[in-house]
Amino acid sequence: MAGTTAAPVLRPQGWWWLFGALRRDTSGLVGVAIVGLYVLAAIGAPWLAPDVSQGRGTPDPMAQLQPPSGHHLLGTDHLGRDLLSRLIFAARPSLSMALIVIVLAVVIGVPIGAVAGYSARWTDEVLMRGTDVFLSFTPLLLAVVVATALGPGYWSAVVALAVTWWPWYARLARGQAASLRQRPYVVAAQVMGASAPTILVRHIIPNLSGPVLVQATLDLSSVVLIASGLSFLGLGTQPPGADWGVMVNDARIYFLSDPWYVFFSGVAIIGASIGFVMLGDALRRILQLRPTEVAL
């Protein structure tokens, strides 16, 4: 997480500066390229997949577990479906789930943390002790419990992961808000008679944009991994829908006889995770090194 000493406001010109800074960061460019490739695959799946029907789940019993070849670049799965097509279509639920979970976590956690950090001690105590209840659970265990209670499915996994993730953003926002409430512009707004909601909306929450952006980008990596774990356990996307975690689960029993099956499925998950980590690390370096220019 970003330190409390650098909390730039990413106004429009700050965003343009950020894009320019990413172009000069080699690791950031690689991260952008990897993430962009995955996003392109997810959006363009119906046009990029070699076999759209198999990508969506139509089996071909006559082509089961064929090794990589000119006809099937990554081979086929246990139902004869083109593995490359399945991986491309699987990018849709995997990436969309990660994005929705992070958006929900930010929307829920940041306001709670900002109110706790800016408000009186008793409000802070009530909100943070409630947050600590969720933080006391292991993230994957809590997600499994919630997803099991709601029943298997895409949206059940989304809710389960959002419940797991929002407390971390509440903690991040609380620490930043506690530091920002002593800043001169916040004190000046108080002296001028601005209400607490106005100060939170106009001065506190906007100044959380930098640290939250960095943490959200890094967390996309973790959400992709845990979401795949839920699908692996049968609690996420359900067959015949394509999902990386489901594909790894299907491939595990063929690990010795047909290793390409589990290998390519695992690489898809790891590649997405690495891309988000590289991009998040680049954003953290940029915002920590030049916070004043981002806040223009």
Secondary structure, DSSP 4 states (H G I P E B T S, - for coil): ---TT------HHHHHHHHHHHHT-HHHHHHHHHHHHHHHHHHTHHHHSS-HHHHTT---GGGTTPPS-SSSTT-B-TTS-BHHHHHHHHHHHHHHHHHHHHHHHHHHHHHHHHHHHHS-HHHHHHHHHHHHHHHTS-HHHHHHHHHHHH-SSHHHHHHHHHHHHHHHHHHHHHHHHHHHTTSHHHHHHHHTT--HHHHIIIIIGGGGHHHHHHHHHHHHHHHHHHHHHHHHTTSSSPTTS--HHHHHHHHGGGTTT-HHHHHHHHHHHHHHHHHHHHHHHHHHHHHHHSHHHHT-
